[in-house]
Amino acid sequence: MDVDRLSPLDATFLHIEDGVSHMHIASIGIFEGPQPAFEDIVAMIEGKLDRVPRYRSVVRHLPFELGRPVWVDDPHFNIEYHVRHSALPAPGGEVELRKLVGRVMSQPLDRSKPLWEIWVVEGLDDGHWALFAKTHHAMVDGVSGTDLLAVIMDLSPDAPVPLPTRWEPRPAPSGVELAIRSSLDLLHSPYEQVQAVRAAAAVPGQVVGHARSVVRGLTAMVGLVKPTPPSSLNGPLGPHRRYAWASTSVSDIKTVRRALGGTFNDVVLAAITNGFRELLLERGEPVERVVRSLVPVSVRPRDDHGLAVGDGTLQNKVSAMFAELPVAITDARERLAAVSAQMEGLKESKQALAGEALTSMSGFAPPMLLALAMRLSTRMAQHQLNTVTTNVPGPQIPLYVCGRRMVKAYPYVPLGAQMRIGVAIFSYNGEVNFGITGDFDTTGDLDVLSRGIEEGIRQMLKAADAGGR
């Protein structure tokens, strides 16, 4: 009896979700016109679902929470429930689209159905149309890039459209079968972990090196115990969301890197730092502080793309580092240098490796205790974290849907743990776009942050130009 059980991290994304913090991510694509017929888009998506079988699966909880939830085929799957059609009011500009995204992302996904939706939006100006995929974080992480929107994209406008195949759901195991299997897993999992350690012991140097790295990372995390200064960036969340964005180009970031140093991610974080600086100044709050951000990173091996060929298995493999954005620094060059030095230190400290080790250990925790622990940790985060910033590298070639080219792509990151603002970064075809999520009730000034990010890029370009002369 094969059971597709959620990983500990995937289960965590379900456990920490509540009435105001919804753990779904999104990719928003804007396409050139004219828009294909809605029926053609539905047929195209249905024809590609065989590549991601989990998108026809629902979460099934075990009796008495005896084990982690499992994925089972949805016997009532209906593609027309998941692919939805909408239109923007005139004039169909950025403001109207961002309002629609905020409204759609404020609604939780139905746990009784596969945890995704795709919205086709017509009525954008310049004859454009939009398509955005809303997917629960338990299904796929933003770092791997294997969400449904990525699967339905084509590399050519002339790519053939696959025909939908007849799909039959597999019988779901009974509650008794799941309980028995979970009991067996509790017996076998520790044994399997010990066996893995014994196998790794064949190369003692590697084991010792890994252990030392984890210890160094845990030591670096101790600094998170110190609370950040109170600010309007943290506090109770409402159920509704605002959405904004900012943009720059890959070439601009490369120009800054060549002249001022640092990595691609360092330049991005320095721009975000300026955005938060301007937001705090606009709110009349002190900037002689840091803004502490959770920075998700992938711990997936470079040759592991997150999608197992043949069975479409998706699994989160993410960890995190904790960066302190130096909003007190006025000079763009100094700000970038401070961010770059800090991120290099975090990499050396192995924070991400330690975080991944702790996440793996949670597989031993009974699910009810894991859920309780995660809720407690999210409450603690309100005093130790101010925001989340995640950078997802995307393809640098144009992509197509039903023969129409995607001209822009924006990411969406969820909010939680009383963090009222989150920033996601996605690069696509020469552009770098920042998707900014805000709590609706407390971030009416979200555009100040987006303008501050773009101003941060301009300041670094100016410094780079001055250095060149």
C-alpha positions in Angstrom: 0.0 0.0 0.0 1.8 3.1 -1.3 1.0 6.3 0.5 2.1 9.8 -0.7 2.7 11.4 2.7 3.4 15.1 3.1 7.0 16.0 4.1 7.4 17.6 7.6 8.0 21.0 6.0 5.0 20.7 3.6 2.8 19.6 6.6 4.1 22.7 8.5 2.7 25.0 5.9 -0.7 23.5 6.6 -0.3 23.6 10.3 0.6 27.3 10.5 -2.3 28.5 8.3 -5.1 30.2 10.2 -8.0 32.5 9.5 -5.9 35.5 8.6 -2.6 33.9 7.4 -3.1 31.9 4.2 -0.1 30.0 3.0 -0.6 30.2 -0.7 1.9 31.7 -3.2 1.2 33.0 -6.7 2.8 33.8 -10.0 1.2 36.6 -12.0 1.9 36.7 -15.7 0.9 39.5 -18.1 0.5 38.5 -21.8 0.3 40.2 -25.1 -3.0 40.1 -26.9 -5.3 39.1 -28.2 -6.5 36.8 -25.4 -7.2 33.2 -26.5 -10.7 31.8 -26.0 -11.2 30.8 -22.4 -12.2 27.3 -23.4 -8.9 26.9 -25.2 -6.9 27.9 -22.1 -8.9 25.4 -20.0 -8.2 22.6 -22.5 -4.5 23.5 -22.6 -4.2 23.4 -18.8 -6.1 20.1 -18.6 -3.8 18.6 -21.2 -0.8 19.3 -19.1 -2.1 18.1 -15.7 -0.6 14.7 -16.3 2.8 16.3 -15.8 1.9 17.3 -12.2 -0.4 14.6 -10.8 -0.5 16.2 -7.4 -2.7 19.0 -8.9 -5.5 16.4 -8.9 -4.9 15.4 -5.3 -6.4 16.5 -2.0 -5.0 16.5 1.5 -6.3 13.6 3.7 -5.7 13.8 7.4 -5.2 10.7 9.4 -7.6 9.6 12.3 -6.7 11.3 15.5 -3.7 13.0 13.7 -1.7 9.8 14.2 0.7 10.8 11.4 1.4 13.4 8.8 -1.4 14.0 6.2 -1.3 12.2 2.8 -2.2 13.1 -0.7 -5.0 11.1 -2.3 -6.7 11.5 -5.7 -9.7 13.7 -5.7 -12.7 11.6 -6.9 -14.7 14.7 -7.8 -11.9 16.6 -9.6 -13.4 19.3 -11.9 -11.0 21.4 -14.0 -13.7 24.1 -14.4 -13.7 24.7 -10.6 -10.0 25.5 -10.6 -9.6 27.6 -13.8 -11.6 30.8 -13.4 -12.4 33.8 -15.6 -12.5 37.4 -14.6 -12.2 40.9 -16.1 -10.9 44.2 -14.9 -13.0 47.4 -14.8 -11.9 50.3 -17.0 -9.2 51.5 -17.5 -7.7 48.1 -16.8 -4.3 49.4 -15.6 -1.9 48.4 -12.9 -4.0 49.7 -10.1 -7.0 47.6 -11.1 -5.0 44.5 -11.6 -3.2 44.8 -8.3 -6.5 45.3 -6.5 -7.9 42.1 -8.1 -4.7 40.1 -7.0 -5.1 41.4 -3.5 -8.7 40.4 -3.3 -8.2 36.9 -4.8 -5.2 36.2 -2.6 -7.2 37.2 0.5 -9.4 34.2 0.1 -8.2 30.8 1.5 -8.1 27.8 -0.7 -10.7 25.1 -0.2 -9.0 22.3 1.8 -11.5 19.8 0.5 -10.2 20.2 -3.1 -6.8 20.3 -4.8 -5.0 23.3 -3.4 -4.7 25.5 -6.5 -6.6 28.0 -8.8 -5.7 29.7 -12.0 -7.4 33.0 -12.9 -7.6 34.2 -16.5 -8.1 38.0 -16.4 -9.2 40.0 -19.5 -9.6 43.8 -19.9 -6.0 45.0 -19.3 -4.9 48.1 -21.2 -2.8 47.9 -24.4 -4.8 44.8 -25.3 -3.0 42.7 -22.8 -4.5 40.0 -20.5 -3.3 38.2 -17.4 -3.1 34.8 -15.9 -2.1 34.1 -12.4 -1.7 30.8 -10.6 -2.5 30.6 -6.9 -1.0 27.5 -5.2 -0.7 26.4 -1.6 2.9 26.4 -0.3 2.4 22.7 0.8 2.3 21.7 -2.8 5.4 23.3 -4.1 8.0 25.9 -3.0 8.7 29.1 -4.7 12.4 28.3 -5.0 12.1 25.2 -7.2 10.1 27.0 -9.9 7.9 23.9 -10.5 4.5 25.4 -9.9 1.7 24.9 -12.3 2.2 28.2 -14.1 5.7 27.0 -15.0 4.4 23.7 -16.3 1.9 25.2 -18.6 4.4 27.6 -20.2 5.8 26.9 -23.6 9.2 27.8 -25.0 7.8 28.6 -28.5 4.6 30.3 -29.7 4.2 27.3 -32.1 4.4 24.6 -29.4 1.7 21.9 -29.9 -1.2 21.8 -27.4 -1.5 18.4 -25.7 -4.9 16.8 -25.8 -6.5 16.1 -22.4 -6.3 12.5 -21.5 -9.0 10.5 -19.7 -8.1 10.4 -16.0 -9.4 8.0 -13.4 -8.8 8.6 -9.7 -7.1 5.9 -7.7 -9.1 4.4 -4.8 -8.3 6.2 -1.6 -7.0 4.1 1.4 -9.4 3.8 4.3 -8.8 5.5 7.6 -7.9 2.2 9.1 -5.3 1.5 6.4 -3.8 5.0 6.9 -3.6 4.5 10.7 -1.9 1.1 10.3 0.6 2.6 7.8 1.3 5.6 10.1 2.0 3.2 13.0 4.5 1.3 10.8 6.1 4.5 9.7 6.7 5.5 13.4 8.5 2.3 13.9 10.5 2.4 10.7 11.5 6.0 10.3 14.0 6.1 13.2 15.6 2.9 11.9 15.9 4.4 8.4 17.5 7.5 9.9 20.0 5.4 11.8 20.7 3.4 8.6 21.4 6.6 6.7 23.8 7.8 9.4 25.6 4.4 9.3 25.9 4.7 5.5 27.3 8.2 5.7 29.8 7.0 8.3 31.6 5.3 5.5 33.0 8.8 4.8 33.7 10.1 8.4 35.3 13.4 7.2 32.1 14.3 5.4 29.9 13.5 8.4 32.1 15.5 10.8 32.2 18.4 8.4 28.4 18.4 8.1 28.0 18.2 11.9 30.4 21.1 12.4 28.5 23.2 9.8 25.2 22.6 11.6 26.6 23.6 14.9 28.0 26.8 13.4 24.6 27.6 11.9 22.8 27.0 15.2 25.3 29.2 17.0 24.6 32.0 14.5 20.9 31.7 15.1 21.3 32.5 18.7 21.3 36.2 17.8 17.6 35.9 16.8 16.7 35.7 20.5 17.3 39.4 20.7 14.0 41.1 19.9 13.9 43.8 17.2 12.7 47.3 18.2 8.9 47.8 18.1 7.5 49.2 14.8 4.5 49.4 12.7 6.0 46.6 10.5 4.7 44.0 13.0 1.4 43.5 14.7 -1.9 41.7 14.3 -3.0 40.8 10.7 -6.4 41.1 9.1 -7.7 38.6 6.5 -7.3 41.0 3.6 -4.3 41.9 1.4 -2.8 44.7 -0.6 -0.5 44.1 -3.5 2.1 46.3 -5.2 5.2 45.9 -7.3 8.4 47.5 -8.3 10.7 46.7 -11.3 14.2 47.0 -12.6 16.3 45.2 -15.1 18.9 42.4 -15.0 21.3 44.7 -16.9 21.0 47.4 -14.2 21.8 45.0 -11.4 24.8 43.7 -13.4 26.0 47.3 -13.8 25.8 47.8 -10.1 27.6 44.5 -9.4 30.5 45.3 -11.8 31.0 48.7 -10.3 30.2 48.3 -6.6 30.6 44.5 -6.0 28.3 42.1 -4.2 26.1 39.4 -5.6 22.8 39.7 -7.5 20.9 39.0 -4.3 23.0 41.6 -2.4 21.9 44.3 -4.8 18.3 43.3 -4.6 18.4 43.3 -0.7 20.1 46.7 -0.7 17.3 48.1 -2.9 14.7 46.6 -0.5 16.6 48.1 2.4 16.1 51.6 0.9 12.4 50.8 0.4 12.0 50.0 4.1 14.1 53.1 5.1 11.8 55.4 3.1 8.7 53.6 4.5 9.8 54.1 8.1 10.7 57.7 7.4 7.3 58.4 5.8 5.7 56.9 8.9 7.8 59.1 11.2 9.5 56.1 12.8 13.2 56.0 13.6 15.6 54.4 11.2 18.5 54.0 13.6 17.8 50.3 13.8 17.8 47.2 11.5 14.9 45.6 9.7 15.3 41.8 10.3 14.2 39.7 7.4 13.8 36.0 6.9 15.5 35.1 3.6 14.3 31.7 2.3 17.0 29.7 0.4 17.0 26.5 -1.5 18.8 23.5 0.0 17.9 21.3 -3.0 21.0 19.9 -4.8 21.7 21.7 -8.0 20.8 18.6 -10.0 17.5 18.1 -8.2 14.8 20.3 -9.9 12.1 19.3 -7.5 10.0 17.4 -10.0 10.7 13.6 -10.2 10.4 12.4 -13.8 7.5 10.0 -14.2 5.6 10.5 -11.0 5.5 14.3 -10.8 6.5 14.3 -7.1 6.9 17.8 -5.7 8.5 18.5 -2.3 9.6 21.6 -0.5 13.4 21.7 0.1 13.9 25.2 1.6 15.6 26.6 4.6 16.3 30.2 5.7 18.8 32.7 6.7 18.1 35.8 8.8 19.4 39.1 7.4 19.4 42.5 9.2 18.7 45.2 6.6 20.7 48.3 7.5 18.0 51.0 7.1 20.1 53.5 9.0 22.6 53.8 6.2 22.0 56.8 3.9 24.7 56.2 1.3 23.8 53.7 -1.4 27.4 52.4 -1.8 27.8 51.9 1.9 24.4 50.3 2.2 25.3 47.7 -0.5 28.7 47.0 1.1 27.1 46.4 4.5 24.5 44.0 3.0 27.1 42.2 1.0 29.4 41.7 4.0 26.6 40.5 6.2 25.3 38.0 3.6 28.8 36.6 3.1 29.0 36.1 6.9 25.6 34.3 7.0 26.7 31.9 4.3 29.9 31.2 6.2 27.9 30.7 9.4 25.9 27.9 7.7 22.6 29.3 9.0 20.6 27.7 6.2 22.1 24.3 6.7 21.2 24.4 10.4 17.7 25.4 9.6 17.3 22.5 7.1 18.7 20.1 9.8 16.1 21.3 12.3 13.3 21.0 9.7 14.4 17.4 9.0 14.3 16.6 12.7 10.7 17.7 12.9 9.8 14.5 11.0 10.2 12.6 14.3 7.7 14.9 16.1 4.1 13.6 16.4 2.0 15.9 14.1 -0.1 17.4 16.9 3.1 18.4 18.8 4.6 19.7 15.5 1.5 21.9 14.9 1.6 23.3 18.4 5.4 24.0 18.1 4.9 25.8 14.8 2.1 28.0 16.2 4.3 29.0 19.1 7.2 29.8 16.9 5.1 32.0 14.7 4.0 34.0 17.7 7.6 34.4 18.8 8.5 35.7 15.3 6.6 38.9 15.8 9.3 40.0 18.2 12.3 38.7 16.3 11.4 39.2 12.6 10.1 42.2 10.7 9.6 40.8 7.1 10.3 38.1 4.6 12.3 38.6 1.4 12.6 35.8 -1.1 14.4 35.9 -4.5 13.5 33.3 -7.2 15.6 33.3 -10.4 13.4 32.8 -13.4 14.1 32.0 -17.1 15.8 34.7 -19.2 14.0 33.7 -22.4 10.4 34.5 -23.4 7.7 32.1 -22.5 4.3 31.5 -24.1 0.8 30.3 -23.3 -1.5 29.3 -26.2 0.9 31.1 -28.5 0.9 34.4 -26.6 4.1 35.8 -25.2 4.4 36.6 -21.5 5.7 40.2 -21.3 5.9 40.5 -17.4 5.9 38.2 -14.4 5.4 39.1 -10.8 5.6 36.9 -7.7 3.4 36.9 -4.5 4.5 35.8 -1.1 2.1 35.1 1.9 2.1 36.9 5.2 2.2 35.3 8.6 3.7 35.6 12.2 2.4 39.2 12.5 4.7 40.3 9.7 2.7 42.9 7.8 4.8 43.1 4.7 6.5 40.5 2.6 8.6 41.0 -0.6 9.2 38.4 -3.4 11.6 38.9 -6.3 11.3 37.2 -9.6 13.6 37.6 -12.7 12.3 37.0 -16.1 13.6 37.7 -19.6 15.8 40.5 -18.6 13.5 42.1 -16.0 13.6 41.8 -12.2 10.2 42.3 -10.6 9.4 42.8 -6.9 6.0 41.6 -5.7 5.1 43.3 -2.4 2.3 41.8 -0.2 0.8 44.0 2.6 -1.8 43.6 5.3 -4.8 45.6 4.0 -5.7 47.4 7.2 -2.2 48.6 8.1 -0.3 49.2 4.8 -2.2 51.8 2.9 1.2 53.3 2.1 2.6 50.2 0.4 3.4 52.2 -2.7 6.0 54.2 -0.6 7.9 50.9 -0.2 7.7 50.0 -3.9 8.9 53.5 -5.0 11.7 53.3 -2.4 12.9 50.0 -3.9 13.1 51.5 -7.4 14.8 54.6 -5.9 17.3 52.3 -4.2 18.3 50.9 -7.6 18.6 54.4 -9.1 20.9 55.5 -6.2 23.2 52.5 -6.7 23.3 53.1 -10.5 24.3 56.7 -9.8 27.0 55.5 -7.4 28.2 53.0 -10.0 28.3 55.7 -12.7 30.2 58.1 -10.4 32.7 55.3 -9.6 33.2 54.6 -13.3 34.0 58.3 -14.1 
